[in-house]
């Protein structure tokens, strides 16, 4: 654990040498949503490959940059692409950027993703405010020694997605005329899309959407004491009895179509946050 603290300090020191922004908000931008980082004012972009101890994103649609700047007047740091367990990284590596954000001063994490909709009332192109999650990855980023300065040994996850901020996101969307759904996000390891029987299982367990990210990041954010807003873009319907072959290109295409509404909502959340 001492090594983790040392790595975090080295990463923080390097980033502090690249920008004078002390971010209040951290943004994790999922598949097809990285363009939002290009909208930051007075931006400084740092390639993941240049940041000490950072992994490197390998997924199409993920630019692989950490971008500092201002959005709606607020200081933010945005991940233009994230890391996934299925890329071969450990859960600790996947969530390392969240630890870094906390060290940089972030108070609120807005985490976004592209997902498959399992709730039959959803349709492709919907936005879903995440109320809770199912960790179906088979792993946990908190396994191993615990460093008390980073968070408690047994953190509570009953409010991992800050309920007050979920309500705030819902009301903000309504004020913009953006229809949003609400539900439970089932996080899986990937990289394969799920079999019909697996989707039936997740739906029976209470999942409304399924995806390959977010859950590890939110576990660590909650462990670190960050407030969290989670928003999913439903890029396809993952209903067992209606399942059709799916490609990553289809996911990106729907994410791109939904992008204007998604970006409008995130900008408003940052600008209006109490």
C-alpha positions as a Markdown table, in Angstrom:
| # | Residue | x | y | z |
|---|---|---|---|---|
| 1 | Unk | 0.0 | 0.0 | 0.0 |
| 2 | Unk | 2.9 | 2.3 | 0.6 |
| 3 | Unk | 3.9 | 1.8 | -3.0 |
| 4 | Unk | 0.4 | 2.9 | -4.1 |
| 5 | Unk | 0.7 | 6.1 | -2.1 |
| 6 | Unk | 4.1 | 6.8 | -3.6 |
| 7 | Unk | 2.8 | 6.2 | -7.1 |
| 8 | Unk | -0.2 | 8.5 | -6.5 |
| 9 | Unk | 2.1 | 11.3 | -5.3 |
| 10 | Unk | 4.4 | 10.9 | -8.4 |
| 11 | Unk | 1.4 | 11.0 | -10.7 |
| 12 | Unk | -0.1 | 14.0 | -8.9 |
| 13 | Unk | 3.3 | 15.9 | -9.0 |
| 14 | Unk | 3.6 | 15.3 | -12.7 |
| 15 | Unk | 0.1 | 16.5 | -13.5 |
| 16 | Unk | 0.5 | 19.5 | -11.3 |
| 17 | Unk | 3.5 | 20.5 | -13.4 |
| 18 | Unk | 1.3 | 20.4 | -16.5 |
| 19 | Unk | -1.7 | 22.4 | -15.3 |
| 20 | Unk | -2.7 | 24.9 | -12.6 |
| 21 | Unk | -6.3 | 23.6 | -12.6 |
| 22 | Unk | -7.5 | 22.2 | -9.3 |
| 23 | Unk | -10.5 | 20.2 | -10.5 |
| 24 | Unk | -13.8 | 20.1 | -8.6 |
| 25 | Unk | -15.4 | 17.6 | -11.0 |
| 26 | Unk | -14.0 | 14.5 | -12.5 |
| 27 | Unk | -15.6 | 13.2 | -15.8 |
| 28 | Unk | -15.2 | 9.7 | -17.1 |
| 29 | Unk | -16.3 | 9.8 | -20.7 |
| 30 | Unk | -17.4 | 6.4 | -22.2 |
| 31 | Unk | -17.5 | 5.1 | -25.7 |
| 32 | Unk | -18.4 | 7.7 | -28.3 |
| 33 | Unk | -18.5 | 10.5 | -25.7 |
| 34 | Unk | -14.9 | 11.6 | -25.6 |
| 35 | Unk | -15.7 | 14.6 | -27.8 |
| 36 | Unk | -17.0 | 16.4 | -24.7 |
| 37 | Unk | -13.4 | 16.9 | -23.5 |
| 38 | Unk | -12.7 | 18.9 | -26.6 |
| 39 | Unk | -15.3 | 21.5 | -25.3 |
| 40 | Unk | -13.3 | 22.4 | -22.2 |
| 41 | Unk | -12.1 | 26.0 | -22.1 |
| 42 | Unk | -8.4 | 26.8 | -21.5 |
| 43 | Unk | -7.7 | 23.1 | -21.9 |
| 44 | Unk | -4.6 | 21.1 | -21.3 |
| 45 | Unk | -4.5 | 17.6 | -22.6 |
| 46 | Unk | -2.0 | 15.0 | -21.4 |
| 47 | Unk | -1.6 | 11.6 | -23.2 |
| 48 | Unk | -2.1 | 8.7 | -20.9 |
| 49 | Unk | 1.2 | 7.3 | -22.1 |
| 50 | Unk | 3.0 | 10.3 | -20.7 |
| 51 | Unk | 1.5 | 10.1 | -17.2 |
| 52 | Unk | 3.6 | 8.1 | -14.6 |
| 53 | Unk | 1.9 | 4.9 | -13.6 |
| 54 | Unk | -1.1 | 5.4 | -15.9 |
| 55 | Unk | -2.3 | 2.5 | -18.1 |
| 56 | Unk | -3.0 | 3.1 | -21.8 |
| 57 | Unk | -6.5 | 2.8 | -23.3 |
| 58 | Unk | -6.7 | 0.2 | -26.1 |
| 59 | Unk | -10.4 | 0.4 | -27.1 |
| 60 | Unk | -11.6 | 2.0 | -30.3 |
| 61 | Unk | -13.5 | 5.3 | -29.6 |
| 62 | Unk | -11.3 | 6.0 | -26.5 |
| 63 | Unk | -8.7 | 8.8 | -27.3 |
| 64 | Unk | -6.5 | 8.1 | -24.3 |
| 65 | Unk | -6.1 | 11.6 | -22.9 |
| 66 | Unk | -6.5 | 13.3 | -19.5 |
| 67 | Unk | -7.9 | 16.8 | -20.2 |
| 68 | Unk | -7.9 | 19.7 | -17.7 |
| 69 | Unk | -9.9 | 22.8 | -18.2 |
| 70 | Unk | -13.2 | 24.6 | -17.4 |
| 71 | Unk | -16.7 | 23.6 | -18.3 |
| 72 | Unk | -19.6 | 26.0 | -17.6 |
| 73 | Unk | -17.1 | 28.0 | -15.5 |
| 74 | Unk | -16.2 | 25.0 | -13.3 |
| 75 | Unk | -12.7 | 23.4 | -13.1 |
| 76 | Unk | -12.8 | 19.8 | -14.3 |
| 77 | Unk | -10.6 | 17.0 | -15.3 |
| 78 | Unk | -11.9 | 14.6 | -18.0 |
| 79 | Unk | -10.9 | 11.1 | -18.9 |
| 80 | Unk | -11.1 | 10.9 | -22.7 |
| 81 | Unk | -11.4 | 7.1 | -22.7 |
| 82 | Unk | -11.2 | 4.7 | -19.7 |
| 83 | Unk | -9.6 | 1.4 | -18.9 |
| 84 | Unk | -11.4 | -1.9 | -18.7 |
| 85 | Unk | -10.8 | -5.2 | -16.8 |
| 86 | Unk | -11.1 | -7.1 | -20.1 |
| 87 | Unk | -8.1 | -5.3 | -21.5 |
| 88 | Unk | -6.0 | -7.3 | -19.2 |
| 89 | Unk | -5.5 | -4.6 | -16.5 |
| 90 | Unk | -6.0 | -5.4 | -12.9 |
| 91 | Unk | -8.9 | -3.9 | -11.1 |
| 92 | Unk | -6.5 | -1.6 | -9.2 |
| 93 | Unk | -5.1 | -0.4 | -12.6 |
| 94 | Unk | -8.5 | 0.2 | -14.0 |
| 95 | Unk | -9.5 | 2.4 | -11.1 |
| 96 | Unk | -6.1 | 4.1 | -10.6 |
| 97 | Unk | -7.3 | 7.3 | -12.4 |
| 98 | Unk | -10.2 | 7.7 | -9.8 |
| 99 | Unk | -7.6 | 7.6 | -7.0 |
| 100 | Unk | -5.6 | 10.3 | -8.9 |
| 101 | Unk | -8.7 | 12.5 | -9.4 |
| 102 | Unk | -9.3 | 12.4 | -5.6 |
| 103 | Unk | -5.7 | 13.4 | -5.0 |
| 104 | Unk | -6.0 | 16.3 | -7.4 |
| 105 | Unk | -9.0 | 17.7 | -5.5 |
| 106 | Unk | -12.0 | 16.2 | -7.3 |
| 107 | Unk | -15.2 | 16.3 | -5.1 |
| 108 | Unk | -17.7 | 14.8 | -7.5 |
| 109 | Unk | -17.3 | 12.1 | -10.1 |
| 110 | Unk | -19.6 | 12.1 | -13.2 |
| 111 | Unk | -19.2 | 8.7 | -14.8 |
| 112 | Unk | -20.7 | 7.8 | -18.1 |
| 113 | Unk | -20.9 | 4.7 | -20.2 |
| 114 | Unk | -22.5 | 3.0 | -23.2 |
| 115 | Unk | -24.6 | 0.1 | -22.2 |
| 116 | Unk | -27.2 | -2.5 | -23.3 |
| 117 | Unk | -30.8 | -2.0 | -22.2 |
| 118 | Unk | -32.4 | -5.0 | -20.5 |
| 119 | Unk | -35.5 | -3.2 | -19.3 |
| 120 | Unk | -38.2 | -3.6 | -21.9 |
| 121 | Unk | -39.5 | -0.1 | -21.4 |
| 122 | Unk | -36.1 | 1.2 | -22.6 |
| 123 | Unk | -35.1 | 1.8 | -26.2 |
| 124 | Unk | -31.8 | 2.4 | -28.0 |
| 125 | Unk | -30.8 | 6.1 | -27.6 |
| 126 | Unk | -32.3 | 6.4 | -24.1 |
| 127 | Unk | -30.2 | 8.0 | -21.2 |
| 128 | Unk | -30.4 | 6.2 | -17.8 |
| 129 | Unk | -29.5 | 7.7 | -14.5 |
| 130 | Unk | -27.8 | 4.9 | -12.5 |
| 131 | Unk | -29.5 | 4.4 | -9.1 |
| 132 | Unk | -27.5 | 1.3 | -8.1 |
| 133 | Unk | -25.4 | -1.5 | -9.6 |
| 134 | Unk | -24.7 | -5.2 | -9.6 |
| 135 | Unk | -21.1 | -6.1 | -9.5 |
| 136 | Unk | -21.0 | -9.2 | -11.8 |
| 137 | Unk | -17.4 | -8.9 | -12.8 |
| 138 | Unk | -16.1 | -11.6 | -10.4 |
| 139 | Unk | -13.6 | -9.1 | -9.0 |
| 140 | Unk | -13.3 | -6.1 | -6.7 |
| 141 | Unk | -10.8 | -3.2 | -6.8 |
| 142 | Unk | -10.6 | -3.1 | -3.0 |
| 143 | Unk | -9.3 | -6.7 | -2.6 |
| 144 | Unk | -5.9 | -6.6 | -0.9 |
| 145 | Unk | -4.3 | -4.5 | 1.8 |
| 146 | Unk | -6.3 | -1.3 | 2.7 |
| 147 | Unk | -4.7 | 2.1 | 3.1 |
| 148 | Unk | -6.8 | 3.9 | 5.8 |
| 149 | Unk | -5.8 | 7.3 | 4.4 |
| 150 | Unk | -7.5 | 6.4 | 1.1 |
| 151 | Unk | -10.7 | 5.0 | 2.6 |
| 152 | Unk | -12.1 | 2.5 | 5.1 |
| 153 | Unk | -11.5 | -1.3 | 5.1 |
| 154 | Unk | -15.2 | -2.1 | 4.7 |
| 155 | Unk | -16.8 | 0.8 | 2.9 |
| 156 | Unk | -20.6 | 1.1 | 2.6 |
| 157 | Unk | -22.0 | 1.0 | -0.9 |
| 158 | Unk | -25.7 | 1.8 | -0.1 |
| 159 | Unk | -25.2 | 5.3 | -1.4 |
| 160 | Unk | -22.5 | 4.7 | -4.0 |
| 161 | Unk | -24.5 | 6.7 | -6.5 |
| 162 | Unk | -25.3 | 9.8 | -4.4 |
| 163 | Unk | -29.1 | 9.8 | -4.1 |
| 164 | Unk | -29.5 | 13.6 | -3.9 |
| 165 | Unk | -27.4 | 14.0 | -7.0 |
| 166 | Unk | -29.4 | 11.4 | -8.9 |
| 167 | Unk | -32.5 | 13.5 | -8.1 |
| 168 | Unk | -30.6 | 16.6 | -9.2 |
| 169 | Unk | -29.7 | 14.9 | -12.4 |
| 170 | Unk | -33.3 | 13.9 | -13.0 |
| 171 | Unk | -34.7 | 17.4 | -12.4 |
| 172 | Unk | -31.9 | 18.9 | -14.5 |
| 173 | Unk | -32.8 | 16.6 | -17.4 |
| 174 | Unk | -36.5 | 17.6 | -17.1 |
| 175 | Unk | -35.6 | 21.3 | -17.2 |
| 176 | Unk | -33.8 | 20.7 | -20.5 |
| 177 | Unk | -36.6 | 18.7 | -21.9 |
| 178 | Unk | -34.5 | 15.5 | -21.9 |
| 179 | Unk | -36.3 | 12.3 | -21.1 |
| 180 | Unk | -34.3 | 10.1 | -18.8 |
| 181 | Unk | -34.8 | 6.6 | -17.4 |
| 182 | Unk | -33.6 | 5.3 | -14.1 |
| 183 | Unk | -32.3 | 1.9 | -13.1 |
| 184 | Unk | -29.7 | -0.6 | -12.0 |
| 185 | Unk | -26.5 | -1.1 | -14.0 |
| 186 | Unk | -25.1 | -4.6 | -14.1 |
| 187 | Unk | -21.4 | -4.5 | -14.5 |
| 188 | Unk | -19.8 | -7.5 | -16.3 |
| 189 | Unk | -16.1 | -8.3 | -17.1 |
| 190 | Unk | -16.6 | -8.6 | -20.9 |
| 191 | Unk | -15.2 | -8.5 | -23.5 |
| 192 | Unk | -17.9 | -10.7 | -25.1 |
| 193 | Unk | -21.5 | -9.5 | -25.3 |
| 194 | Unk | -23.8 | -11.7 | -23.1 |
| 195 | Unk | -25.6 | -14.9 | -24.0 |
| 196 | Unk | -29.4 | -14.9 | -23.8 |
| 197 | Unk | -29.5 | -17.1 | -20.7 |
| 198 | Unk | -27.1 | -14.7 | -19.0 |
| 199 | Unk | -29.2 | -11.7 | -19.8 |
| 200 | Unk | -32.3 | -13.5 | -18.4 |
| 201 | Unk | -30.3 | -14.0 | -15.2 |
| 202 | Unk | -29.3 | -10.4 | -14.9 |
| 203 | Unk | -32.8 | -9.2 | -15.5 |
| 204 | Unk | -34.1 | -11.5 | -12.8 |
| 205 | Unk | -31.5 | -10.2 | -10.4 |
| 206 | Unk | -32.8 | -6.6 | -11.0 |
| 207 | Unk | -30.6 | -5.3 | -13.7 |
| 208 | Unk | -32.0 | -2.7 | -16.1 |
| 209 | Unk | -28.8 | -2.2 | -18.2 |
| 210 | Unk | -25.6 | -4.1 | -18.7 |
| 211 | Unk | -22.1 | -2.9 | -19.5 |
| 212 | Unk | -18.4 | -3.6 | -19.1 |
| 213 | Unk | -17.3 | -0.6 | -17.0 |
| 214 | Unk | -18.3 | 1.9 | -14.3 |
| 215 | Unk | -18.8 | -0.5 | -11.4 |
| 216 | Unk | -15.1 | -0.7 | -10.4 |
| 217 | Unk | -14.7 | 3.0 | -10.7 |
| 218 | Unk | -17.7 | 3.8 | -8.6 |
| 219 | Unk | -16.6 | 1.3 | -5.9 |
| 220 | Unk | -13.3 | 3.1 | -5.6 |
| 221 | Unk | -15.0 | 6.6 | -5.8 |
| 222 | Unk | -17.3 | 5.6 | -3.0 |
| 223 | Unk | -14.4 | 4.2 | -1.0 |
| 224 | Unk | -12.6 | 7.5 | -1.5 |
| 225 | Unk | -15.6 | 9.5 | -0.3 |
| 226 | Unk | -16.4 | 11.1 | -3.7 |
| 227 | Unk | -19.9 | 12.1 | -4.6 |
| 228 | Unk | -21.0 | 10.2 | -7.8 |
| 229 | Unk | -23.5 | 10.7 | -10.6 |
| 230 | Unk | -23.7 | 7.8 | -13.1 |
| 231 | Unk | -25.4 | 8.2 | -16.5 |
| 232 | Unk | -25.7 | 5.4 | -19.1 |
| 233 | Unk | -26.4 | 5.8 | -22.8 |
| 234 | Unk | -28.5 | 2.8 | -23.9 |
| 235 | Unk | -26.9 | 2.0 | -27.3 |
| 236 | Unk | -28.7 | -1.3 | -28.0 |
| 237 | Unk | -31.4 | -3.5 | -26.5 |
| 238 | Unk | -30.1 | -6.6 | -24.7 |
| 239 | Unk | -33.4 | -8.5 | -24.2 |
| 240 | Unk | -32.9 | -12.2 | -24.2 |
| 241 | Unk | -35.9 | -13.2 | -26.3 |
| 242 | Unk | -35.2 | -10.6 | -28.9 |
| 243 | Unk | -31.4 | -10.8 | -29.1 |
| 244 | Unk | -29.6 | -10.0 | -32.4 |
| 245 | Unk | -25.9 | -10.0 | -33.2 |
| 246 | Unk | -24.2 | -6.8 | -32.0 |
| 247 | Unk | -20.9 | -5.1 | -33.0 |
| 248 | Unk | -18.9 | -2.4 | -31.3 |
| 249 | Unk | -19.4 | -0.2 | -34.4 |
| 250 | Unk | -23.1 | -0.3 | -33.7 |
| 251 | Unk | -22.6 | 0.8 | -30.1 |
| 252 | Unk | -20.5 | 3.7 | -31.2 |
| 253 | Unk | -23.0 | 4.8 | -33.9 |
| 254 | Unk | -25.8 | 5.0 | -31.4 |
| 255 | Unk | -23.6 | 6.7 | -28.9 |
| 256 | Unk | -22.7 | 9.3 | -31.5 |
| 257 | Unk | -26.4 | 10.0 | -32.3 |
| 258 | Unk | -27.2 | 10.4 | -28.6 |
| 259 | Unk | -24.2 | 12.6 | -27.9 |
| 260 | Unk | -25.8 | 16.1 | -28.2 |
| 261 | Unk | -28.4 | 15.3 | -25.5 |
| 262 | Unk | -25.8 | 13.6 | -23.4 |
| 263 | Unk | -23.4 | 16.5 | -23.6 |
| 264 | Unk | -26.1 | 19.0 | -22.9 |
| 265 | Unk | -27.1 | 17.2 | -19.7 |
| 266 | Unk | -23.5 | 16.8 | -18.4 |
| 267 | Unk | -22.8 | 20.4 | -19.1 |
| 268 | Unk | -25.9 | 21.5 | -17.2 |
| 269 | Unk | -25.0 | 19.2 | -14.3 |
| 270 | Unk | -21.6 | 20.7 | -13.9 |
| 271 | Unk | -22.8 | 24.3 | -14.4 |
| 272 | Unk | -25.8 | 24.0 | -11.9 |
| 273 | Unk | -24.2 | 21.8 | -9.3 |
| 274 | Unk | -24.9 | 23.3 | -5.8 |
